[in-house]
Amino acid sequence: MRLTTLLDTVNQGGSGQWPVTDTSTTDDRQTFDQLVADFIPCRAGDPELWFAERTAEVERAKALCRECPLMEGCLAGAIERAEPWGVWGGEVFVGGVVVATKRGRGRPRKNAAPAA
Protein backbone atom coordinates (compact mmCIF):
# COMPACT_ATOMS: atom_id res chain seq x y z
CA MET A 1 0.00 0.00 0.00
CA ARG A 2 1.37 3.44 -0.90
CA LEU A 3 1.92 5.90 1.95
CA THR A 4 -0.31 8.55 0.39
CA THR A 5 -3.19 6.08 0.09
CA LEU A 6 -2.65 4.98 3.65
CA LEU A 7 -2.57 8.53 4.99
CA ASP A 8 -5.71 9.46 3.07
CA THR A 9 -7.59 6.89 5.14
CA VAL A 10 -6.37 8.14 8.53
CA ASN A 11 -8.65 10.01 10.90
CA GLN A 12 -6.59 13.17 11.46
CA GLY A 13 -8.02 14.21 14.79
CA GLY A 14 -8.60 13.00 18.30
CA SER A 15 -7.02 10.33 20.36
CA GLY A 16 -7.91 6.71 20.83
CA GLN A 17 -8.32 3.84 18.44
CA TRP A 18 -8.60 4.35 14.71
CA PRO A 19 -12.20 4.49 13.54
CA VAL A 20 -13.88 1.17 12.86
CA THR A 21 -16.24 0.93 9.93
CA ASP A 22 -19.02 -1.64 9.62
CA THR A 23 -16.99 -3.66 7.10
CA SER A 24 -13.69 -3.80 9.03
CA THR A 25 -12.74 -6.47 11.48
CA THR A 26 -10.50 -6.37 14.53
CA ASP A 27 -7.73 -7.98 12.45
CA ASP A 28 -8.07 -5.23 9.82
CA ARG A 29 -7.77 -2.54 12.49
CA GLN A 30 -4.69 -4.17 14.05
CA THR A 31 -3.02 -4.51 10.64
CA PHE A 32 -3.79 -0.86 9.87
CA ASP A 33 -2.40 0.27 13.25
CA GLN A 34 0.79 -1.70 12.63
CA LEU A 35 1.22 -0.12 9.18
CA VAL A 36 0.77 3.46 10.32
CA ALA A 37 2.79 3.08 13.53
CA ASP A 38 5.99 3.41 11.52
CA PHE A 39 4.85 6.76 10.06
CA ILE A 40 2.98 8.36 12.95
CA PRO A 41 5.07 8.89 16.11
CA CYS A 42 2.15 9.21 18.54
CA ARG A 43 0.95 5.72 17.55
CA ALA A 44 4.37 4.08 17.77
CA GLY A 45 5.61 5.14 21.20
CA ASP A 46 4.36 5.80 24.69
CA PRO A 47 1.11 7.80 24.43
CA GLU A 48 1.82 9.42 27.81
CA LEU A 49 4.66 11.39 26.21
CA TRP A 50 2.11 13.66 24.49
CA PHE A 51 0.54 14.48 27.87
CA ALA A 52 3.74 14.76 29.92
CA GLU A 53 4.31 17.24 32.74
CA ARG A 54 8.09 17.61 32.42
CA THR A 55 9.31 20.25 29.98
CA ALA A 56 11.96 17.95 28.45
CA GLU A 57 9.33 15.30 27.65
CA VAL A 58 6.97 17.90 26.17
CA GLU A 59 9.78 19.19 23.95
CA ARG A 60 10.56 15.60 22.87
CA ALA A 61 6.91 15.09 21.87
CA LYS A 62 6.92 18.36 19.91
CA ALA A 63 10.09 17.28 18.08
CA LEU A 64 8.52 13.93 17.16
CA CYS A 65 5.41 15.73 15.89
CA ARG A 66 7.53 17.82 13.52
CA GLU A 67 8.49 14.59 11.71
CA CYS A 68 4.87 13.40 11.35
CA PRO A 69 3.19 13.56 7.92
CA LEU A 70 -0.16 14.34 9.61
CA MET A 71 1.06 17.30 11.68
CA GLU A 72 -1.04 19.99 9.98
CA GLY A 73 -4.27 18.00 10.12
CA CYS A 74 -3.64 17.02 13.73
CA LEU A 75 -3.09 20.65 14.73
CA ALA A 76 -6.17 21.84 12.82
CA GLY A 77 -8.32 19.18 14.49
CA ALA A 78 -6.99 20.02 17.94
CA ILE A 79 -7.72 23.72 17.44
CA GLU A 80 -11.22 22.93 16.19
CA ARG A 81 -11.89 20.66 19.21
CA ALA A 82 -10.16 23.06 21.63
CA GLU A 83 -8.16 20.18 23.11
CA PRO A 84 -7.84 20.81 26.84
CA TRP A 85 -4.17 19.83 27.08
CA GLY A 86 -1.31 17.90 25.54
CA VAL A 87 0.88 18.10 22.46
CA TRP A 88 -1.09 18.13 19.20
CA GLY A 89 0.40 18.85 15.79
CA GLY A 90 3.69 19.97 17.32
CA GLU A 91 2.07 22.57 19.59
CA VAL A 92 1.31 22.57 23.31
CA PHE A 93 -2.31 23.02 24.37
CA VAL A 94 -3.30 24.20 27.83
CA GLY A 95 -6.92 25.04 28.54
CA GLY A 96 -7.92 24.60 24.90
CA VAL A 97 -5.45 27.13 23.46
CA VAL A 98 -1.94 26.89 22.02
CA VAL A 99 0.79 28.11 24.37
CA ALA A 100 4.43 28.78 23.53
CA THR A 101 5.84 26.67 26.36
CA LYS A 102 4.36 24.61 29.12
CA ARG A 103 5.27 25.70 32.62
CA GLY A 104 5.88 23.01 35.21
CA ARG A 105 3.54 22.41 38.12
CA GLY A 106 4.08 24.41 41.27
CA ARG A 107 5.88 27.23 39.55
CA PRO A 108 4.70 30.77 40.22
CA ARG A 109 2.78 32.61 37.55
CA LYS A 110 4.91 34.46 35.05
CA ASN A 111 3.10 37.73 35.81
CA ALA A 112 2.44 37.30 39.52
CA ALA A 113 0.18 39.87 41.15
CA PRO A 114 2.06 42.16 43.56
CA ALA A 115 1.52 41.48 47.26
CA ALA A 116 -0.87 43.94 48.89
TIRO-2110 file (N, C-alpha, C; in Angstrom, 1 decimal):
// TIRO-2110
0.8, -1.2, 0.0, N, 1, A
0.0, 0.0, 0.0, CA, 1, A
0.9, 1.2, 0.0, C, 1, A
0.6, 2.2, -0.8, N, 2, A
1.4, 3.4, -0.9, CA, 2, A
1.1, 4.3, 0.3, C, 2, A
2.1, 5.1, 0.8, N, 3, A
1.9, 5.9, 2.0, CA, 3, A
0.8, 6.9, 1.8, C, 3, A
0.7, 7.5, 0.6, N, 4, A
-0.3, 8.5, 0.4, CA, 4, A
-1.7, 7.9, 0.5, C, 4, A
-1.9, 6.8, 0.0, N, 5, A
-3.2, 6.1, 0.1, CA, 5, A
-3.5, 5.8, 1.5, C, 5, A
-2.5, 5.3, 2.3, N, 6, A
-2.6, 5.0, 3.7, CA, 6, A
-3.0, 6.2, 4.5, C, 6, A
-2.3, 7.3, 4.2, N, 7, A
-2.6, 8.5, 5.0, CA, 7, A
-3.9, 9.2, 4.6, C, 7, A
-4.4, 9.0, 3.4, N, 8, A
-5.7, 9.5, 3.1, CA, 8, A
-6.8, 8.8, 3.9, C, 8, A
-6.6, 7.6, 4.4, N, 9, A
-7.6, 6.9, 5.1, CA, 9, A
-7.6, 7.2, 6.6, C, 9, A
-6.6, 7.9, 7.1, N, 10, A
-6.4, 8.1, 8.5, CA, 10, A
-7.3, 9.2, 9.0, C, 10, A
-7.9, 9.0, 10.2, N, 11, A
-8.6, 10.0, 10.9, CA, 11, A
-7.6, 11.0, 11.5, C, 11, A
-7.6, 12.2, 11.1, N, 12, A
-6.6, 13.2, 11.5, CA, 12, A
-6.9, 13.9, 12.8, C, 12, A
-7.8, 13.5, 13.6, N, 13, A
-8.0, 14.2, 14.8, CA, 13, A
-8.4, 13.3, 15.9, C, 13, A
-8.2, 13.7, 17.1, N, 14, A
-8.6, 13.0, 18.3, CA, 14, A
-7.7, 11.9, 18.7, C, 14, A
-7.9, 11.4, 19.9, N, 15, A
-7.0, 10.3, 20.4, CA, 15, A
-7.8, 9.1, 20.4, C, 15, A
-7.2, 8.0, 20.7, N, 16, A
-7.9, 6.7, 20.8, CA, 16, A
-7.7, 5.8, 19.6, C, 16, A
-8.5, 4.8, 19.5, N, 17, A
-8.3, 3.8, 18.4, CA, 17, A
-8.7, 4.5, 17.1, C, 17, A
-8.2, 3.9, 16.0, N, 18, A
-8.6, 4.4, 14.7, CA, 18, A
-10.1, 4.0, 14.5, C, 18, A
-10.8, 4.8, 13.7, N, 19, A
-12.2, 4.5, 13.5, CA, 19, A
-12.4, 3.1, 12.9, C, 19, A
-13.5, 2.5, 13.4, N, 20, A
-13.9, 1.2, 12.9, CA, 20, A
-15.1, 1.3, 12.0, C, 20, A
-15.1, 0.9, 10.8, N, 21, A
-16.2, 0.9, 9.9, CA, 21, A
-17.0, -0.4, 10.0, C, 21, A
-18.2, -0.4, 9.5, N, 22, A
-19.0, -1.6, 9.6, CA, 22, A
-18.4, -2.8, 8.9, C, 22, A
-17.6, -2.6, 7.9, N, 23, A
-17.0, -3.7, 7.1, CA, 23, A
-15.6, -4.1, 7.6, C, 23, A
-15.0, -3.4, 8.6, N, 24, A
-13.7, -3.8, 9.0, CA, 24, A
-13.8, -4.8, 10.2, C, 24, A
-12.8, -5.5, 10.4, N, 25, A
-12.7, -6.5, 11.5, CA, 25, A
-11.6, -6.0, 12.4, C, 25, A
-11.6, -6.7, 13.6, N, 26, A
-10.5, -6.4, 14.5, CA, 26, A
-9.1, -6.6, 13.9, C, 26, A
-9.0, -7.7, 13.1, N, 27, A
-7.7, -8.0, 12.4, CA, 27, A
-7.3, -6.9, 11.5, C, 27, A
-8.3, -6.3, 10.7, N, 28, A
-8.1, -5.2, 9.8, CA, 28, A
-7.5, -4.0, 10.6, C, 28, A
-8.2, -3.7, 11.7, N, 29, A
-7.8, -2.5, 12.5, CA, 29, A
-6.4, -2.7, 13.0, C, 29, A
-6.0, -3.9, 13.5, N, 30, A
-4.7, -4.2, 14.1, CA, 30, A
-3.6, -4.1, 13.0, C, 30, A
-3.9, -4.6, 11.8, N, 31, A
-3.0, -4.5, 10.6, CA, 31, A
-2.8, -3.0, 10.3, C, 31, A
-3.9, -2.3, 10.2, N, 32, A
-3.8, -0.9, 9.9, CA, 32, A
-2.9, -0.1, 10.9, C, 32, A
-3.2, -0.4, 12.2, N, 33, A
-2.4, 0.3, 13.3, CA, 33, A
-0.9, -0.1, 13.1, C, 33, A
-0.6, -1.3, 12.8, N, 34, A
0.8, -1.7, 12.6, CA, 34, A
1.4, -1.0, 11.4, C, 34, A
0.7, -0.8, 10.4, N, 35, A
1.2, -0.1, 9.2, CA, 35, A
1.5, 1.4, 9.5, C, 35, A
0.6, 2.0, 10.1, N, 36, A
0.8, 3.5, 10.3, CA, 36, A
1.7, 3.8, 11.5, C, 36, A
1.9, 2.8, 12.4, N, 37, A
2.8, 3.1, 13.5, CA, 37, A
4.2, 3.5, 13.1, C, 37, A
4.7, 3.0, 12.0, N, 38, A
6.0, 3.4, 11.5, CA, 38, A
6.0, 4.9, 11.0, C, 38, A
4.9, 5.4, 10.6, N, 39, A
4.9, 6.8, 10.1, CA, 39, A
4.3, 7.8, 11.0, C, 39, A
3.6, 7.4, 12.1, N, 40, A
3.0, 8.4, 13.0, CA, 40, A
3.5, 8.2, 14.4, C, 40, A
4.4, 9.1, 14.8, N, 41, A
5.1, 8.9, 16.1, CA, 41, A
4.2, 8.7, 17.3, C, 41, A
3.0, 9.3, 17.4, N, 42, A
2.1, 9.2, 18.5, CA, 42, A
1.5, 7.8, 18.6, C, 42, A
1.5, 7.1, 17.5, N, 43, A
0.9, 5.7, 17.5, CA, 43, A
2.0, 4.7, 17.8, C, 43, A
3.3, 5.1, 17.7, N, 44, A
4.4, 4.1, 17.8, CA, 44, A
4.9, 4.0, 19.2, C, 44, A
5.0, 5.1, 19.9, N, 45, A
5.6, 5.1, 21.2, CA, 45, A
4.6, 5.2, 22.4, C, 45, A
5.1, 5.7, 23.5, N, 46, A
4.4, 5.8, 24.7, CA, 46, A
3.4, 7.0, 24.5, C, 46, A
2.1, 6.7, 24.6, N, 47, A
1.1, 7.8, 24.4, CA, 47, A
1.2, 8.8, 25.5, C, 47, A
1.7, 8.5, 26.7, N, 48, A
1.8, 9.4, 27.8, CA, 48, A
2.8, 10.6, 27.5, C, 48, A
3.7, 10.4, 26.6, N, 49, A
4.7, 11.4, 26.2, CA, 49, A
4.0, 12.7, 25.7, C, 49, A
2.8, 12.5, 25.0, N, 50, A
2.1, 13.7, 24.5, CA, 50, A
1.3, 14.4, 25.6, C, 50, A
1.3, 13.9, 26.8, N, 51, A
0.5, 14.5, 27.9, CA, 51, A
1.4, 14.6, 29.1, C, 51, A
2.7, 14.7, 28.9, N, 52, A
3.7, 14.8, 29.9, CA, 52, A
3.7, 16.1, 30.7, C, 52, A
4.2, 16.0, 31.9, N, 53, A
4.3, 17.2, 32.7, CA, 53, A
5.7, 17.9, 32.6, C, 53, A
6.7, 17.1, 32.5, N, 54, A
8.1, 17.6, 32.4, CA, 54, A
8.4, 18.3, 31.1, C, 54, A
9.0, 19.4, 31.2, N, 55, A
9.3, 20.2, 30.0, CA, 55, A
10.1, 19.5, 29.0, C, 55, A
11.1, 18.7, 29.4, N, 56, A
12.0, 18.0, 28.5, CA, 56, A
11.1, 16.9, 27.7, C, 56, A
10.2, 16.3, 28.3, N, 57, A
9.3, 15.3, 27.6, CA, 57, A
8.4, 16.0, 26.7, C, 57, A
7.9, 17.1, 27.1, N, 58, A
7.0, 17.9, 26.2, CA, 58, A
7.7, 18.3, 24.9, C, 58, A
9.0, 18.8, 25.1, N, 59, A
9.8, 19.2, 23.9, CA, 59, A
10.1, 18.0, 23.1, C, 59, A
10.3, 16.8, 23.6, N, 60, A
10.6, 15.6, 22.9, CA, 60, A
9.3, 15.3, 22.0, C, 60, A
8.1, 15.4, 22.6, N, 61, A
6.9, 15.1, 21.9, CA, 61, A
6.7, 16.1, 20.7, C, 61, A
7.0, 17.4, 21.0, N, 62, A
6.9, 18.4, 19.9, CA, 62, A
7.9, 18.1, 18.8, C, 62, A
9.1, 17.6, 19.1, N, 63, A
10.1, 17.3, 18.1, CA, 63, A
9.6, 16.1, 17.2, C, 63, A
9.0, 15.1, 17.9, N, 64, A
8.5, 13.9, 17.2, CA, 64, A
7.4, 14.3, 16.2, C, 64, A
6.5, 15.2, 16.7, N, 65, A
5.4, 15.7, 15.9, CA, 65, A
5.9, 16.4, 14.6, C, 65, A
7.0, 17.1, 14.7, N, 66, A
7.5, 17.8, 13.5, CA, 66, A
7.9, 16.9, 12.4, C, 66, A
8.1, 15.6, 12.7, N, 67, A
8.5, 14.6, 11.7, CA, 67, A
7.3, 13.9, 11.2, C, 67, A
6.1, 14.1, 11.7, N, 68, A
4.9, 13.4, 11.3, CA, 68, A
4.2, 14.0, 10.1, C, 68, A
3.8, 13.1, 9.2, N, 69, A
3.2, 13.6, 7.9, CA, 69, A
1.8, 14.1, 8.2, C, 69, A
1.2, 13.9, 9.3, N, 70, A
-0.2, 14.3, 9.6, CA, 70, A
-0.2, 15.6, 10.5, C, 70, A
0.9, 16.2, 10.7, N, 71, A
1.1, 17.3, 11.7, CA, 71, A
0.0, 18.4, 11.5, C, 71, A
-0.1, 18.9, 10.2, N, 72, A
-1.0, 20.0, 10.0, CA, 72, A
-2.5, 19.6, 10.3, C, 72, A
-2.9, 18.4, 9.9, N, 73, A
-4.3, 18.0, 10.1, CA, 73, A
-4.5, 17.8, 11.6, C, 73, A
-3.5, 17.2, 12.3, N, 74, A
-3.6, 17.0, 13.7, CA, 74, A
-3.8, 18.3, 14.5, C, 74, A
-3.0, 19.3, 14.1, N, 75, A
-3.1, 20.7, 14.7, CA, 75, A
-4.4, 21.3, 14.4, C, 75, A
-4.9, 21.2, 13.2, N, 76, A
-6.2, 21.8, 12.8, CA, 76, A
-7.3, 21.2, 13.6, C, 76, A
-7.3, 19.9, 13.7, N, 77, A
-8.3, 19.2, 14.5, CA, 77, A
-8.3, 19.5, 16.0, C, 77, A
-7.1, 19.7, 16.5, N, 78, A
-7.0, 20.0, 17.9, CA, 78, A
-7.5, 21.4, 18.2, C, 78, A
-7.2, 22.4, 17.3, N, 79, A
-7.7, 23.7, 17.4, CA, 79, A
-9.2, 23.7, 17.3, C, 79, A
-9.8, 23.0, 16.4, N, 80, A
-11.2, 22.9, 16.2, CA, 80, A
-11.9, 22.3, 17.4, C, 80, A
-11.3, 21.3, 18.0, N, 81, A
-11.9, 20.7, 19.2, CA, 81, A
-11.6, 21.4, 20.5, C, 81, A
-10.7, 22.4, 20.4, N, 82, A
-10.2, 23.1, 21.6, CA, 82, A
-9.7, 22.0, 22.7, C, 82, A
-8.7, 21.2, 22.2, N, 83, A
-8.2, 20.2, 23.1, CA, 83, A
-7.7, 20.8, 24.4, C, 83, A
-8.1, 20.2, 25.5, N, 84, A
-7.8, 20.8, 26.8, CA, 84, A
-6.4, 20.8, 27.2, C, 84, A
-5.6, 19.8, 26.8, N, 85, A
-4.2, 19.8, 27.1, CA, 85, A
-3.5, 18.8, 26.3, C, 85, A
-2.1, 18.9, 26.3, N, 86, A
-1.3, 17.9, 25.5, CA, 86, A
-0.6, 18.5, 24.3, C, 86, A
0.2, 17.7, 23.7, N, 87, A
0.9, 18.1, 22.5, CA, 87, A
0.1, 17.6, 21.3, C, 87, A
-0.3, 18.5, 20.4, N, 88, A
-1.1, 18.1, 19.2, CA, 88, A
-0.5, 18.9, 18.0, C, 88, A
-0.1, 18.2, 17.0, N, 89, A
0.4, 18.9, 15.8, CA, 89, A
1.6, 19.7, 16.1, C, 89, A
2.4, 19.3, 17.0, N, 90, A
3.7, 20.0, 17.3, CA, 90, A
3.5, 21.2, 18.2, C, 90, A
2.3, 21.4, 18.7, N, 91, A
2.1, 22.6, 19.6, CA, 91, A
1.6, 22.1, 20.9, C, 91, A
1.8, 22.9, 22.0, N, 92, A
1.3, 22.6, 23.3, CA, 92, A
0.0, 23.3, 23.6, C, 92, A
-1.0, 22.5, 24.0, N, 93, A
-2.3, 23.0, 24.4, CA, 93, A
-2.5, 23.0, 25.9, C, 93, A
-2.9, 24.1, 26.4, N, 94, A
-3.3, 24.2, 27.8, CA, 94, A
-4.6, 25.0, 27.9, C, 94, A
-5.6, 24.4, 28.4, N, 95, A
-6.9, 25.0, 28.5, CA, 95, A
-7.6, 25.3, 27.2, C, 95, A
-7.3, 24.5, 26.2, N, 96, A
-7.9, 24.6, 24.9, CA, 96, A
-7.3, 25.6, 23.9, C, 96, A
-6.1, 26.2, 24.3, N, 97, A
-5.5, 27.1, 23.5, CA, 97, A
-4.0, 26.7, 23.3, C, 97, A
-3.4, 27.2, 22.2, N, 98, A
-1.9, 26.9, 22.0, CA, 98, A
-1.1, 27.8, 22.9, C, 98, A
-0.1, 27.3, 23.6, N, 99, A
0.8, 28.1, 24.4, CA, 99, A
2.2, 27.9, 23.9, C, 99, A
3.1, 28.9, 24.0, N, 100, A
4.4, 28.8, 23.5, CA, 100, A
5.2, 27.7, 24.2, C, 100, A
5.2, 27.7, 25.6, N, 101, A
5.8, 26.7, 26.4, CA, 101, A
5.0, 26.3, 27.5, C, 101, A
5.1, 25.1, 28.0, N, 102, A
4.4, 24.6, 29.1, CA, 102, A
5.2, 24.8, 30.4, C, 102, A
4.6, 25.5, 31.3, N, 103, A
5.3, 25.7, 32.6, CA, 103, A
5.0, 24.5, 33.5, C, 103, A
6.0, 24.1, 34.3, N, 104, A
5.9, 23.0, 35.2, CA, 104, A
4.9, 23.3, 36.4, C, 104, A
4.4, 22.2, 37.0, N, 105, A
3.5, 22.4, 38.1, CA, 105, A
4.3, 23.1, 39.3, C, 105, A
3.5, 23.8, 40.1, N, 106, A
4.1, 24.4, 41.3, CA, 106, A
4.9, 25.7, 41.0, C, 106, A
5.1, 26.0, 39.8, N, 107, A
5.9, 27.2, 39.5, CA, 107, A
5.0, 28.5, 39.7, C, 107, A
5.5, 29.6, 40.1, N, 108, A
4.7, 30.8, 40.2, CA, 108, A
4.3, 31.3, 38.8, C, 108, A
3.2, 32.0, 38.8, N, 109, A
2.8, 32.6, 37.5, CA, 109, A
3.9, 33.5, 37.0, C, 109, A
3.9, 33.6, 35.7, N, 110, A
4.9, 34.5, 35.1, CA, 110, A
4.7, 35.9, 35.4, C, 110, A
3.5, 36.4, 35.5, N, 111, A
3.1, 37.7, 35.8, CA, 111, A
2.4, 37.7, 37.1, C, 111, A
3.1, 37.4, 38.2, N, 112, A
2.4, 37.3, 39.5, CA, 112, A
1.9, 38.7, 40.0, C, 112, A
0.8, 38.6, 40.6, N, 113, A
0.2, 39.9, 41.2, CA, 113, A
1.0, 40.3, 42.3, C, 113, A
1.2, 41.7, 42.4, N, 114, A
2.1, 42.2, 43.6, CA, 114, A
1.3, 41.9, 44.9, C, 114, A
2.1, 41.7, 45.9, N, 115, A
1.5, 41.5, 47.3, CA, 115, A
1.0, 42.8, 47.8, C, 115, A
-0.2, 42.7, 48.4, N, 116, A
-0.9, 43.9, 48.9, CA, 116, A
-0.3, 44.4, 50.2, C, 116, A
END
